[in-house]
């Protein structure tokens, strides 16, 4: 009996240890409401190249599931609102869907979440009553095949599910949704599933710029907003919205449900009145969001709380209706080039959390390849730069820091900038027959560092200086060593428990 108790204690310690080591995760939403997107297999390659490990899709498209097989990328898949009626009416519909749409691809394709319905409280049709029965049937289908502990079931919501969000401590759910919300929250609590929310500080700023400052929405505020009820200090709107949800859950006595952000982001382009929809602001928001999440800082009401976040969206989607911003949330253009540079790990060597992200405060400029130049012109200019131009192009060779993404535009940009900096950063040095353009935003990403005048091609010096600034990168070996040591000590403790 005593030995059995010790074994249970040992197992619980192990589980606790692994839970604390998980940390926050950053994913990306892969919407496909467009007619110019690359094929799913090309998308899967892009996702892997950019080291994106978590992807949300909005259905169970067979081509997408096949494309992500054996990639190690974890998928969140969706049951669209249009399918809620059949899923809620008959268990056999959920069973058949799981058998035909999921099981043939699992576990080669990693599926960790199923979202049943999306923002149903915003739906013009009254489908909210169908959500929980549909969730129950999907869970039952998973139980029949033994996957209910490996794949979590939930549903996504907009912030409109709240009737009040300021101050955060006064957060409350809209009573109009009470008949749907309470059974759903009971389902989430019972099955240890997260409450999934789509958060957009952009809309709060756009629609109420007199009350919300741009810096507050972009994680850049130097001042704080005080919750008068709790005295907690808020430096960004994202945290305030998250905490409003936590207080709303607490007010209904649901204290154990975690919150997962299944959509957030910032548009890079908008209609004439949407002046905040710019590439700079989009880069600033998403960069600071990633840093904030992976630091595991939590929120003022939940300090240290892990935060799983999905950025919307992978691509611009040209078929979306509404204002221009609706079609310009993408991190990438359909040709897979970046709308702006973004380090998904949050540990890149270049510090992008201050000012306007890569903005040069001392007049520094870089030379990159023009996205308007033809492939023929880019290739000719690249060949010249790496040949007669005497540029050291070793960094864009396979396995080197600037090889990924393996794209002509990216490789040409690196070579053009090297030539430009080595020749005094003069305007004429960025000509390349019209294929080069100068920018005042540092194009560096991950460990690919673009040189500036005076640094030449000494990559070691540049990387050394930058790494010294980026504490997350420089501390990685220490973190790994600490993890190894703590794991060893834990195993020793377990041995002691089992044998004393």
matplotlib code that plots the C-alpha trace (Angstrom):
import matplotlib.pyplot as plt

x = [0.0, 2.8, 4.8, 1.7, 1.3, 5.0, 4.6, 1.6, 3.6, 6.5, 4.3, 2.6, 6.0, 7.0, 3.8, 4.2, 7.8, 6.9, 3.9, 6.1, 8.6, 6.0, 5.9, 3.9, 3.5, 3.2, 1.1, -0.3, -3.8, -3.8, -7.0, -7.7, -10.3, -8.3, -7.9, -4.2, -2.6, 0.2, -0.7, -0.9, 2.4, 4.1, 2.5, 3.7, 7.3, 7.1, 5.8, 8.7, 11.3, 10.0, 10.1, 6.4, 5.3, 1.6, -1.0, -4.7, -7.0, -10.7, -11.9, -10.6, -9.4, -7.9, -5.2, -4.0, -4.0, -1.9, 0.5, 1.3, 1.9, 5.3, 6.2, 5.9, 3.7, 0.7, -2.7, -5.8, -8.6, -12.2, -15.8, -17.4, -20.6, -22.4, -21.8, -23.1, -26.6, -25.7, -23.0, -25.4, -28.3, -26.7, -23.7, -23.2, -22.4, -19.6, -18.4, -18.4, -16.6, -13.9, -13.5, -13.3, -11.7, -9.3, -8.3, -6.8, -4.2, -3.6, -1.0, 1.2, -0.5, -0.4, -3.8, -4.1, -7.3, -10.7, -12.7, -16.4, -17.9, -16.3, -17.5, -21.1, -22.4, -21.5, -23.2, -26.3, -28.0, -28.9, -26.5, -25.2, -27.6, -26.0, -22.4, -22.4, -24.3, -21.9, -18.9, -20.3, -20.7, -17.2, -15.8, -17.8, -16.4, -12.9, -13.5, -14.6, -11.2, -9.2, -8.1, -10.1, -7.0, -4.7, -7.1, -8.9, -12.3, -13.4, -15.0, -13.7, -15.2, -14.9, -14.5, -18.2, -19.0, -18.4, -20.8, -18.1, -14.3, -13.2, -11.8, -10.6, -11.8, -15.3, -15.2, -18.5, -20.1, -23.1, -26.3, -27.8, -25.5, -26.0, -28.0, -25.2, -22.2, -22.7, -23.0, -20.1, -17.9, -18.9, -17.8, -14.5, -13.9, -14.8, -12.6, -9.7, -10.1, -9.2, -11.5, -10.6, -10.8, -10.0, -8.5, -7.9, -6.5, -6.4, -10.2, -10.3, -7.8, -9.4, -12.9, -12.0, -8.8, -9.9, -9.8, -7.1, -3.6, -1.7, 1.3, -1.0, -2.4, 1.1, 2.7, 4.8, 3.1, 5.4, 2.5, 0.1, -3.6, -4.7, -7.6, -9.3, -10.8, -7.6, -4.8, -3.2, -1.2, -1.7, 0.8, -1.0, -4.5, -3.9, -3.3, -6.3, -8.6, -7.2, -7.7, -11.3, -12.0, -10.4, -12.5, -15.6, -14.8, -14.2, -17.5, -19.2, -16.9, -14.9, -11.4, -9.5, -10.2, -7.2, -7.5, -6.0, -5.8, -6.8, -6.6, -4.8, -2.7, -2.5, -3.3, -0.5, -2.8, -6.2, -8.7, -7.9, -9.4, -7.5, -4.3, -2.9, -2.9, 0.7, 3.5, 5.5, 2.6, 1.9, 5.5, 5.6, 2.5, 3.3, 7.0, 6.1, 3.3, 5.6, 8.2, 5.5, 4.1, 7.4, 8.7, 5.9, 5.2, 1.5, -0.8, -1.2, -4.0, -2.2, 1.5, 3.7, 0.7, 1.6, 0.0, -0.7, -1.3, -2.1, -1.3, -3.8, -2.9, -0.4, -1.5, -3.4, -6.8, -8.1, -11.7, -12.6, -15.3, -15.3, -12.7, -9.2, -7.8, -9.8, -7.7, -4.4, -3.7, -1.2, 2.4, 3.2, 2.1, 0.7, 4.1, 5.4, 7.6, 7.3, 5.0, 7.4, 10.2, 9.0, 11.0, 8.6, 10.9, 11.1, 14.8, 16.3, 19.6, 18.2, 16.3, 12.9, 10.9, 11.8, 10.6, 9.3, 11.1, 14.3, 13.9, 17.3, 18.0, 21.3, 20.5, 21.6, 20.1, 20.2, 19.8, 17.4, 16.0, 12.9, 9.8, 8.9, 12.0, 11.7, 13.3, 15.6, 16.9, 17.3, 19.2, 21.5, 22.2, 22.8, 25.2, 27.1, 27.2, 28.5, 31.0, 32.6, 31.1, 33.3, 30.5, 31.0, 27.8, 28.7, 25.9, 23.2, 24.5, 22.7, 22.9, 24.2, 22.3, 20.7, 19.9, 16.3, 14.0, 15.4, 14.0, 15.6, 14.3, 15.8, 19.2, 19.4, 18.6, 21.4, 23.9, 22.8, 23.1, 26.6, 27.8, 26.0, 27.7, 31.1, 31.0, 30.2, 26.4, 26.2, 23.0, 24.8, 25.9, 22.2, 21.3, 21.6, 19.9, 16.8, 16.5, 17.8, 16.0, 17.2, 15.2, 15.6, 14.3, 16.9, 16.0, 17.9, 16.0, 16.8, 20.6, 20.8, 22.3, 22.6, 25.8, 26.0, 28.8, 32.0, 31.1, 32.0, 31.5, 32.8, 29.7, 31.3, 31.8, 28.2, 26.7, 28.7, 27.6, 24.0, 23.9, 25.2, 22.2, 19.7, 19.6, 17.2, 19.6, 22.8, 21.2, 20.0, 23.0, 22.5, 18.8, 19.5, 22.1, 19.6, 17.0, 19.4, 20.5, 16.9, 15.8, 18.7, 17.9, 14.2, 15.1, 17.3, 14.4, 12.1, 14.6, 14.8, 11.0, 10.6, 13.4, 13.6]
y = [0.0, 2.4, 1.5, 2.2, 5.6, 6.3, 5.3, 7.6, 10.5, 9.8, 9.9, 13.1, 14.7, 13.7, 15.0, 18.3, 18.6, 18.2, 20.5, 23.4, 22.8, 23.3, 27.1, 29.3, 28.5, 30.7, 29.5, 31.0, 30.8, 29.4, 30.9, 30.1, 32.6, 33.6, 32.4, 33.1, 31.0, 28.5, 24.8, 23.2, 21.3, 24.6, 26.1, 23.2, 23.8, 27.5, 26.8, 24.5, 26.9, 29.7, 27.3, 27.7, 24.7, 25.3, 26.0, 26.6, 25.7, 26.4, 23.0, 19.5, 19.9, 16.6, 18.2, 20.3, 17.4, 15.4, 18.2, 18.5, 14.8, 13.9, 17.6, 17.7, 20.8, 20.6, 21.4, 22.9, 21.9, 23.3, 22.2, 25.1, 26.7, 25.2, 21.7, 22.4, 21.2, 17.7, 17.3, 18.3, 16.1, 12.7, 11.0, 9.0, 12.2, 13.0, 9.4, 9.3, 12.6, 11.4, 8.1, 9.7, 13.1, 12.6, 9.0, 8.3, 11.1, 10.8, 10.5, 11.2, 14.6, 15.9, 17.1, 18.5, 20.6, 20.5, 23.7, 23.2, 26.3, 29.8, 33.0, 31.6, 34.6, 36.8, 34.5, 35.9, 32.6, 31.4, 28.4, 28.9, 26.3, 23.6, 24.2, 22.2, 19.1, 19.1, 19.4, 16.5, 14.3, 15.1, 14.2, 10.9, 10.1, 10.7, 8.5, 5.6, 5.5, 6.5, 9.9, 12.1, 12.7, 13.6, 15.9, 18.6, 19.9, 23.5, 26.4, 29.9, 33.2, 36.9, 39.5, 40.3, 37.4, 39.9, 42.7, 44.6, 44.5, 47.7, 47.9, 44.3, 43.3, 44.2, 41.8, 40.0, 37.7, 39.0, 37.7, 37.2, 34.2, 32.7, 29.6, 28.7, 29.8, 28.0, 24.4, 25.2, 26.3, 23.3, 21.1, 22.9, 22.6, 18.9, 18.1, 20.4, 22.2, 25.9, 28.8, 30.0, 33.7, 35.9, 39.2, 42.3, 45.4, 46.9, 47.2, 48.7, 51.4, 51.9, 52.3, 54.2, 56.1, 58.9, 56.4, 54.0, 55.1, 53.5, 52.7, 51.0, 48.8, 48.0, 46.9, 50.1, 52.3, 54.2, 55.0, 52.6, 52.2, 51.4, 49.1, 51.1, 48.0, 46.0, 48.5, 46.3, 48.2, 47.6, 48.6, 47.1, 46.4, 42.7, 41.9, 44.0, 42.0, 38.7, 39.6, 40.8, 37.3, 35.7, 37.9, 37.0, 33.3, 33.8, 35.6, 32.4, 30.4, 28.8, 29.3, 26.5, 27.1, 28.4, 31.0, 30.3, 33.1, 31.5, 34.7, 38.0, 40.2, 43.6, 44.5, 45.9, 47.8, 49.4, 51.8, 55.6, 56.1, 53.1, 55.0, 52.6, 49.6, 49.8, 47.2, 49.0, 48.7, 45.1, 44.2, 46.0, 44.4, 40.9, 41.1, 42.5, 40.0, 37.0, 38.4, 39.0, 35.4, 33.5, 35.4, 33.7, 37.0, 36.3, 39.2, 41.4, 39.2, 36.0, 36.6, 33.8, 32.2, 30.4, 31.9, 30.0, 32.5, 32.1, 35.0, 35.8, 35.2, 33.3, 35.0, 38.0, 36.7, 38.6, 37.2, 38.6, 41.2, 44.5, 47.3, 46.9, 45.8, 42.6, 41.4, 42.4, 40.6, 38.2, 37.7, 36.5, 37.5, 34.6, 34.4, 33.4, 36.5, 38.3, 41.3, 42.3, 40.5, 38.6, 36.3, 33.6, 32.3, 35.8, 35.1, 36.7, 38.5, 41.8, 43.7, 44.7, 45.6, 49.3, 52.3, 51.3, 48.0, 48.2, 51.9, 53.5, 56.2, 57.1, 57.3, 53.8, 52.3, 48.9, 47.8, 45.0, 43.5, 45.1, 42.9, 44.5, 43.3, 40.3, 37.0, 37.3, 40.7, 39.5, 36.4, 38.4, 41.0, 38.2, 36.4, 39.6, 40.5, 37.1, 37.0, 40.2, 42.2, 40.3, 39.8, 37.0, 35.0, 32.1, 33.0, 32.3, 28.8, 25.6, 25.2, 28.8, 31.5, 33.3, 30.3, 30.1, 31.1, 29.5, 32.3, 34.4, 37.6, 36.9, 35.7, 38.7, 41.1, 39.7, 40.0, 43.5, 44.8, 43.3, 45.0, 48.3, 48.4, 47.4, 50.3, 53.1, 52.7, 55.2, 55.5, 54.2, 51.0, 50.0, 50.3, 46.8, 47.9, 49.1, 45.8, 47.3, 49.6, 51.3, 50.9, 52.3, 49.1, 46.4, 43.3, 41.0, 37.9, 35.0, 34.5, 36.2, 39.5, 42.2, 44.2, 47.9, 50.3, 49.5, 46.0, 44.5, 40.8, 39.9, 37.9, 36.7, 40.2, 41.2, 38.1, 38.4, 42.0, 41.2, 38.1, 40.0, 42.3, 39.4, 37.8, 35.0, 33.7, 34.0, 32.3, 29.2, 27.0, 27.9, 27.1, 23.7, 23.0, 23.9, 21.7, 18.8, 19.3, 19.8, 16.7, 14.7, 15.9, 15.0, 11.5, 11.1, 12.3, 9.8, 7.0, 8.0, 8.1, 4.6, 3.0, 4.5]
z = [0.0, 1.0, -2.1, -4.3, -2.7, -3.3, -7.0, -7.4, -5.8, -8.1, -11.2, -10.1, -9.6, -13.0, -14.6, -12.7, -13.9, -17.5, -17.2, -16.0, -18.8, -21.6, -21.7, -24.0, -27.7, -30.8, -33.7, -37.0, -38.5, -42.0, -43.6, -47.2, -48.2, -51.3, -54.9, -55.3, -52.5, -52.9, -52.7, -49.2, -49.7, -50.5, -47.4, -45.3, -46.6, -45.8, -42.3, -41.6, -43.1, -40.8, -37.8, -37.1, -35.0, -34.5, -37.2, -37.0, -39.9, -40.1, -41.4, -42.0, -45.6, -46.8, -48.9, -45.9, -43.6, -46.0, -46.6, -42.9, -42.4, -40.9, -40.5, -36.7, -37.0, -34.6, -36.1, -34.6, -37.0, -37.1, -37.5, -39.4, -38.2, -41.2, -39.9, -36.3, -37.1, -38.3, -35.7, -32.9, -34.1, -34.5, -33.0, -36.2, -38.1, -35.7, -35.8, -39.6, -39.8, -37.5, -39.3, -42.8, -42.2, -39.3, -38.6, -42.0, -41.4, -37.7, -36.1, -39.1, -39.1, -35.5, -34.5, -30.9, -30.9, -32.6, -32.5, -32.8, -34.2, -34.6, -33.0, -32.9, -30.9, -33.9, -36.3, -38.0, -37.6, -34.1, -33.9, -30.4, -29.0, -31.2, -30.1, -26.8, -28.2, -31.2, -28.9, -26.8, -29.9, -31.2, -27.8, -27.7, -31.1, -29.9, -26.8, -29.0, -30.6, -27.5, -28.6, -26.1, -24.0, -26.9, -28.8, -26.9, -27.9, -27.6, -29.5, -30.4, -29.5, -30.2, -27.4, -28.1, -25.8, -22.9, -22.0, -20.1, -20.4, -18.6, -16.1, -16.4, -12.9, -14.0, -16.9, -17.4, -19.9, -21.9, -20.2, -23.6, -24.0, -20.6, -21.8, -24.1, -22.1, -18.8, -20.2, -22.5, -19.6, -17.6, -20.6, -20.8, -17.0, -16.9, -19.9, -19.1, -22.4, -22.9, -23.4, -26.9, -27.7, -30.7, -29.5, -31.7, -29.9, -33.5, -33.6, -30.1, -31.2, -34.7, -33.3, -30.1, -30.7, -28.3, -25.5, -26.6, -27.6, -30.4, -28.1, -25.6, -28.4, -29.7, -26.4, -26.4, -23.8, -21.4, -19.2, -17.4, -17.0, -13.4, -12.6, -9.8, -8.2, -7.9, -8.3, -11.0, -13.6, -17.3, -20.0, -23.0, -24.1, -24.9, -21.2, -20.1, -22.5, -21.3, -17.7, -18.4, -19.5, -16.5, -14.2, -16.2, -15.7, -12.0, -11.6, -12.7, -10.4, -13.3, -11.9, -13.5, -17.2, -19.1, -21.9, -25.3, -27.9, -31.2, -33.2, -32.9, -35.1, -36.9, -40.6, -42.8, -45.0, -44.7, -46.2, -46.2, -42.7, -41.3, -40.8, -38.2, -40.6, -41.8, -42.1, -39.3, -36.9, -37.9, -37.3, -34.0, -32.7, -33.6, -32.6, -29.2, -28.8, -29.5, -27.0, -24.4, -24.8, -24.8, -21.8, -19.8, -18.0, -17.9, -17.2, -14.1, -12.8, -13.8, -13.5, -14.9, -16.6, -19.8, -22.9, -26.1, -29.0, -32.7, -35.0, -37.7, -40.5, -42.6, -45.9, -47.2, -48.2, -51.3, -51.2, -47.8, -47.8, -46.0, -45.6, -47.1, -43.8, -43.9, -46.8, -45.4, -42.1, -43.7, -42.7, -46.3, -49.7, -51.9, -53.6, -50.1, -49.7, -46.3, -45.9, -43.1, -41.2, -38.1, -35.9, -34.7, -32.0, -30.3, -29.7, -32.8, -32.5, -33.6, -30.9, -32.4, -29.3, -29.2, -31.2, -34.6, -35.1, -37.0, -37.5, -37.9, -35.3, -36.8, -40.5, -41.3, -44.5, -46.1, -49.7, -50.6, -53.8, -55.2, -55.1, -58.5, -60.3, -62.6, -61.6, -64.6, -63.5, -59.9, -60.9, -63.2, -60.5, -57.9, -60.1, -60.7, -57.0, -56.0, -58.9, -60.3, -57.4, -55.0, -52.4, -49.9, -50.6, -48.3, -45.9, -48.5, -49.2, -47.9, -44.1, -43.6, -41.6, -44.6, -46.9, -45.5, -47.0, -50.1, -52.3, -55.0, -53.5, -50.1, -51.4, -53.7, -50.9, -48.8, -51.6, -52.7, -49.1, -48.7, -51.9, -50.9, -47.4, -48.7, -51.2, -48.7, -48.8, -51.7, -53.7, -56.9, -55.0, -54.7, -58.3, -59.7, -62.9, -60.9, -59.0, -55.7, -53.3, -50.1, -46.8, -43.3, -41.6, -40.8, -42.9, -40.5, -39.2, -37.0, -37.2, -40.6, -39.9, -42.6, -42.4, -42.2, -43.4, -41.5, -40.5, -43.9, -44.1, -40.7, -39.6, -36.4, -35.0, -36.0, -34.5, -31.3, -30.7, -31.4, -29.3, -26.3, -26.6, -27.0, -23.6, -24.6, -27.2, -25.1, -22.2, -24.1, -23.1, -19.5, -19.7, -21.3, -18.6, -15.9, -17.4, -17.5, -13.9, -12.6, -14.5, -13.0, -9.5, -10.0, -11.0, -8.0, -5.8, -7.4, -6.8, -3.1, -2.7, -4.3, -2.4, 1.1]

ax = plt.figure().add_subplot(projection="3d")
ax.plot(x, y, z, "-o")
ax.set_aspect("equal")
plt.show()
